[in-house]
Amino acid sequence: MGKIDAHVHFHPAKAGAIARIMDENGLDCMVNLGILEVLDIPFEEGMAAFRRALGERMVYFTTPDFRDNTPGFGERMAEELERKVELGARGLKIFKDLGLRYRDAEGRLIPVDDPRLDPLWAKAGELGIPVLIHTADPLAFFGPLDESNERWEELQLHPDWHFGAPGFPAHDELLEQRERVLARHPGTIFIGAHLGEYPENLAYVDSCLERFPNFYVDTSARIGEIGRHPAEEVRAFFIKHQDRLLFGSDLVMGWSAFGEQDEDDLAGIRRFYDLHWRFFETDERQIEHPGYPIQGRWKVDAIGLPPEVLEKLYEQNARRLIL
């Protein structure tokens, strides 16, 4: 069974290590998200380095530069997206800072549904490429920043991931902003990162998938949340939406600010992927999740998906939408 990891971030200098990781873990392809722009690596140079090491085994999603925030920024972002697609990009990545931190030239927070971004979403639809969008974060990141927070260990390492302080929009408000974008741009495919950024509430994700035919979700970095629900409930969700789900891990290499994996720790990375396969493929109970313990000191129940659903999750859906 082929496998595509549809949510990773790795530096061009790590492309050789990534090739070994893919071989070790049965991965045919990876979708690399936004790292060239985030680290200010020239696009053509980075893409050439990726291609030399990986050929067609890597697909790249570009991300807009929100430092360009003067009037007309949405139109300019759309033009830049078209240029980068011509140079090999296969999609658009939107980081969670949209709605939480990016501001316009007047210092005003740019909401996810800001109409000034409509040209960007429309251009993605016109080009036939998906938008992988991360909106909001785990509910715990919007809660109190103290030891009562179940993600306290993670937030101590990344205090800038805490959004419970005054001045930040609420979790659900951010998702409502994204819903308005989905409704306004039915001709553009959106992939909601991290199970649509509400794995704590499968009913909500189910509702979005029902209401918005242009909406898909990936599983990246949220097995710890998905696996807390009753296994049969999760299994039924995955079977119901088997055509709308993509496998992603959120593996990071060469971006130390986000807790990257050690490229020499092949055994650790193999265990990281094996925990994903165990969750999706077996009926085991109370196993560790791939982010344990930093993403939560609890265990999860595996969901034992049928082979035909696994094939769509692991490969077919990503191949249809992206490759």
C-alpha positions as CSV (number, residue, x, y, z in Angstrom):
1,M,0.0,0.0,0.0
2,G,1.5,3.3,-1.0
3,K,1.7,6.2,1.4
4,I,1.9,10.0,1.0
5,D,2.6,12.2,4.0
6,A,0.6,15.3,3.1
7,H,1.8,17.5,5.9
8,V,5.5,18.0,6.7
9,H,8.0,20.9,6.9
10,F,11.6,20.4,6.0
11,H,14.6,22.6,4.9
12,P,16.2,21.9,1.5
13,A,19.4,21.0,3.4
14,K,17.5,18.1,4.9
15,A,16.3,16.7,1.6
16,G,18.8,13.8,1.6
17,A,17.8,12.8,5.1
18,I,14.2,13.0,4.1
19,A,14.9,10.6,1.2
20,R,16.3,8.0,3.7
21,I,13.3,8.6,6.1
22,M,10.9,8.0,3.2
23,D,12.6,4.8,2.3
24,E,12.7,3.6,5.9
25,N,9.0,4.2,6.4
26,G,7.4,3.2,3.2
27,L,6.5,6.7,2.0
28,D,6.2,7.4,-1.7
29,C,5.9,11.2,-1.4
30,M,5.8,14.1,1.0
31,V,3.9,17.4,0.8
32,N,6.3,20.1,2.1
33,L,4.6,23.2,3.4
34,G,5.8,26.8,3.4
35,I,9.3,26.5,4.8
36,L,11.1,28.3,2.0
37,E,9.2,31.5,2.6
38,V,9.2,31.2,6.4
39,L,13.0,30.9,6.4
40,D,13.6,33.4,3.5
41,I,15.1,30.8,1.2
42,P,15.0,31.9,-2.4
43,F,12.2,29.9,-4.1
44,E,14.0,28.8,-7.2
45,E,17.1,27.8,-5.2
46,G,15.1,25.8,-2.7
47,M,13.0,24.1,-5.3
48,A,16.2,23.1,-7.2
49,A,17.7,21.6,-4.0
50,F,14.5,19.6,-3.4
51,R,14.4,18.3,-6.9
52,R,18.1,17.3,-6.9
53,A,17.6,15.1,-3.8
54,L,14.0,13.9,-4.2
55,G,12.8,14.4,-7.8
56,E,9.1,14.0,-7.8
57,R,8.9,12.4,-4.4
58,M,8.3,15.9,-2.9
59,V,5.5,18.3,-3.6
60,Y,5.8,21.9,-2.3
61,F,3.1,24.3,-1.1
62,T,4.1,28.0,-1.1
63,T,2.9,30.5,1.5
64,P,2.2,34.2,1.1
65,D,4.4,36.9,2.6
66,F,2.1,38.8,5.0
67,R,4.9,41.4,5.5
68,D,3.4,42.8,2.3
69,N,0.4,44.3,4.0
70,T,-0.2,47.6,2.2
71,P,-3.4,48.1,0.1
72,G,-3.7,45.6,-2.7
73,F,-1.8,42.9,-0.8
74,G,-4.4,40.2,-1.8
75,E,-4.0,40.9,-5.5
76,R,-0.2,40.8,-5.2
77,M,-0.3,37.6,-3.3
78,A,-2.5,36.1,-6.0
79,E,0.0,37.2,-8.7
80,E,2.9,35.7,-6.7
81,L,1.0,32.4,-6.2
82,E,0.5,32.1,-10.0
83,R,4.3,32.8,-10.5
84,K,5.3,30.1,-8.1
85,V,2.8,27.6,-9.4
86,E,4.4,28.1,-12.8
87,L,7.8,27.4,-11.1
88,G,6.6,24.1,-9.6
89,A,4.4,24.8,-6.5
90,R,1.4,22.5,-6.2
91,G,-0.6,24.3,-3.5
92,L,-0.9,27.1,-1.0
93,K,-0.2,26.9,2.7
94,I,-1.7,29.3,5.2
95,F,-0.3,29.3,8.7
96,K,-2.3,29.9,11.9
97,D,-0.9,33.5,12.2
98,L,-3.7,34.5,9.8
99,G,-6.4,35.6,12.2
100,L,-4.1,35.6,15.2
101,R,-1.1,37.7,14.4
102,Y,-0.8,39.0,10.9
103,R,-1.7,42.7,10.7
104,D,-2.2,45.2,7.9
105,A,-0.3,48.5,7.3
106,E,-2.7,50.2,9.8
107,G,-1.9,47.8,12.5
108,R,-5.3,46.0,12.4
109,L,-5.5,42.2,12.8
110,I,-6.2,40.6,9.4
111,P,-9.1,38.1,10.0
112,V,-9.2,34.8,8.1
113,D,-12.3,36.0,6.2
114,D,-10.8,39.4,5.3
115,P,-12.3,40.3,1.8
116,R,-8.9,41.7,0.8
117,L,-7.7,38.1,0.6
118,D,-10.5,37.0,-1.8
119,P,-8.3,37.4,-4.9
120,L,-5.8,34.9,-3.3
121,W,-8.5,32.3,-2.6
122,A,-10.0,32.8,-6.1
123,K,-6.6,32.5,-7.8
124,A,-6.0,29.1,-6.1
125,G,-9.4,27.9,-7.4
126,E,-8.6,29.2,-10.9
127,L,-5.2,27.4,-10.8
128,G,-6.8,24.2,-9.6
129,I,-4.6,23.9,-6.6
130,P,-5.6,23.2,-2.9
131,V,-5.2,25.6,0.0
132,L,-3.9,23.8,3.1
133,I,-5.1,26.1,5.9
134,H,-4.3,26.0,9.6
135,T,-6.9,28.1,11.6
136,A,-6.9,28.2,15.4
137,D,-5.1,25.6,17.5
138,P,-5.9,23.0,20.2
139,L,-8.6,24.2,22.7
140,A,-6.0,23.9,25.5
141,F,-3.9,26.7,23.8
142,F,-6.8,29.0,24.4
143,G,-7.2,28.1,28.0
144,P,-5.4,29.3,31.2
145,L,-1.6,29.2,31.0
146,D,-1.0,27.3,34.2
147,E,-0.5,23.7,35.4
148,S,-4.2,23.0,35.1
149,N,-3.8,23.2,31.3
150,E,-3.4,19.7,29.9
151,R,-0.9,20.9,27.4
152,W,1.2,22.7,30.0
153,E,4.4,21.0,29.1
154,E,4.1,21.9,25.5
155,L,3.1,25.5,26.2
156,Q,6.1,25.9,28.5
157,L,8.3,25.0,25.5
158,H,6.3,27.2,23.2
159,P,4.7,30.0,25.2
160,D,4.0,31.9,22.0
161,W,1.5,29.1,21.2
162,H,-0.8,30.3,24.0
163,F,-3.8,32.4,22.8
164,G,-5.8,32.7,25.9
165,A,-4.6,36.1,26.7
166,P,-6.6,39.3,25.9
167,G,-6.3,40.5,22.3
168,F,-6.6,37.1,20.6
169,P,-9.9,36.0,19.0
170,A,-11.6,33.0,20.5
171,H,-11.0,29.5,19.0
172,D,-14.6,29.2,17.7
173,E,-14.6,32.7,16.3
174,L,-11.6,31.8,14.1
175,L,-13.3,28.7,12.8
176,E,-16.4,30.8,12.0
177,Q,-14.2,33.1,10.0
178,R,-12.8,30.2,8.0
179,E,-16.4,28.9,7.4
180,R,-17.2,32.2,5.7
181,V,-14.3,31.8,3.4
182,L,-15.3,28.2,2.5
183,A,-18.8,29.5,1.7
184,R,-17.6,32.4,-0.4
185,H,-15.2,30.3,-2.5
186,P,-16.9,27.0,-3.4
187,G,-14.7,26.6,-6.4
188,T,-11.5,26.4,-4.3
189,I,-10.4,23.3,-2.4
190,F,-9.4,23.9,1.2
191,I,-7.7,21.3,3.4
192,G,-8.2,22.0,7.1
193,A,-4.9,21.1,8.8
194,H,-5.0,19.1,12.0
195,L,-8.4,17.5,11.4
196,G,-9.9,20.9,10.7
197,E,-8.4,22.2,13.9
198,Y,-11.2,20.9,16.0
199,P,-10.3,17.2,16.7
200,E,-11.8,17.6,20.1
201,N,-15.2,17.9,18.5
202,L,-15.8,15.3,15.7
203,A,-19.4,16.5,15.4
204,Y,-18.2,19.9,14.3
205,V,-15.8,18.5,11.8
206,D,-18.5,16.2,10.5
207,S,-20.8,19.2,10.1
208,C,-18.2,21.2,8.1
209,L,-17.5,18.3,5.8
210,E,-21.3,17.9,5.2
211,R,-21.9,21.6,4.6
212,F,-18.8,22.4,2.5
213,P,-18.1,20.0,-0.4
214,N,-14.8,22.0,-1.0
215,F,-13.5,21.2,2.4
216,Y,-11.1,18.3,3.3
217,V,-9.0,17.7,6.4
218,D,-5.7,16.1,7.3
219,T,-4.7,14.1,10.4
220,S,-1.4,15.9,11.2
221,A,-0.3,16.1,14.8
222,R,-3.7,15.3,16.3
223,I,-3.8,11.6,16.8
224,G,-3.5,12.4,20.5
225,E,-6.9,14.3,20.3
226,I,-8.6,12.1,17.7
227,G,-7.8,8.9,19.7
228,R,-9.5,10.2,22.9
229,H,-13.0,9.6,21.4
230,P,-14.5,6.2,21.5
231,A,-12.8,4.1,18.9
232,E,-16.0,3.0,17.1
233,E,-17.1,6.6,16.9
234,V,-13.8,7.7,15.3
235,R,-13.8,4.7,13.0
236,A,-17.4,5.5,11.8
237,F,-16.3,9.1,11.1
238,F,-13.3,8.0,9.0
239,I,-15.4,5.5,7.1
240,K,-18.2,8.1,6.5
241,H,-15.7,10.7,5.2
242,Q,-13.2,8.4,3.6
243,D,-13.0,10.5,0.5
244,R,-12.2,13.7,2.4
245,L,-9.4,12.7,4.7
246,L,-5.6,12.9,4.1
247,F,-2.8,11.4,6.2
248,G,-0.3,13.9,7.5
249,S,2.3,13.6,10.3
250,D,3.6,17.2,10.8
251,L,7.2,15.9,10.7
252,V,9.6,18.9,11.0
253,M,13.3,19.0,10.0
254,G,15.5,22.0,9.7
255,W,13.1,24.4,11.5
256,S,14.4,24.2,15.1
257,A,11.8,26.7,16.4
258,F,9.2,24.1,16.1
259,G,10.8,21.1,17.8
260,E,12.3,19.4,14.8
261,Q,13.1,15.7,14.6
262,D,16.8,14.6,14.8
263,E,17.7,13.3,11.3
264,D,20.1,10.8,12.8
265,D,17.5,9.3,15.0
266,L,16.1,7.0,12.3
267,A,14.8,4.6,15.0
268,G,12.9,7.4,16.7
269,I,11.4,8.6,13.4
270,R,10.4,5.0,12.5
271,R,8.7,4.7,15.9
272,F,6.9,8.0,15.2
273,Y,5.5,6.7,11.9
274,D,4.8,3.2,13.4
275,L,2.6,4.8,16.0
276,H,0.5,6.3,13.2
277,W,0.2,3.0,11.4
278,R,-0.8,1.2,14.7
279,F,-3.5,3.8,15.3
280,F,-5.1,3.6,11.9
281,E,-4.5,-0.1,11.2
282,T,-5.0,-2.0,14.5
283,D,-7.6,-2.4,17.2
284,E,-5.2,-2.0,20.1
285,R,-6.3,-0.1,23.1
286,Q,-4.5,2.5,25.2
287,I,-1.4,2.9,23.0
288,E,0.9,5.9,23.0
289,H,0.2,8.5,20.4
290,P,2.9,10.0,18.1
291,G,3.1,13.2,20.2
292,Y,3.2,11.5,23.6
293,P,4.0,12.9,26.1
294,I,4.6,16.5,25.0
295,Q,1.2,16.8,23.3
296,G,-0.6,15.2,26.2
297,R,0.0,12.5,28.8
298,W,-2.8,10.2,27.9
299,K,-3.1,7.2,25.6
300,V,-5.4,6.5,22.7
301,D,-7.5,3.7,21.2
302,A,-6.6,2.6,17.7
303,I,-9.4,2.5,15.1
304,G,-8.6,-0.4,12.8
305,L,-9.7,1.0,9.4
306,P,-10.7,-1.3,6.5
307,P,-8.1,-1.6,3.8
308,E,-10.1,0.3,1.2
309,V,-10.4,3.3,3.6
310,L,-6.7,3.1,4.5
311,E,-5.8,3.3,0.8
312,K,-7.7,6.5,0.4
313,L,-6.4,8.0,3.6
314,Y,-2.8,7.1,3.0
315,E,-2.5,7.8,-0.7
316,Q,-5.5,8.0,-3.1
317,N,-7.1,11.2,-1.7
318,A,-3.8,13.1,-1.7
319,R,-2.9,11.8,-5.2
320,R,-6.3,13.0,-6.5
321,L,-6.2,16.5,-4.9
322,I,-2.5,17.3,-5.1
323,L,-0.4,15.2,-7.4
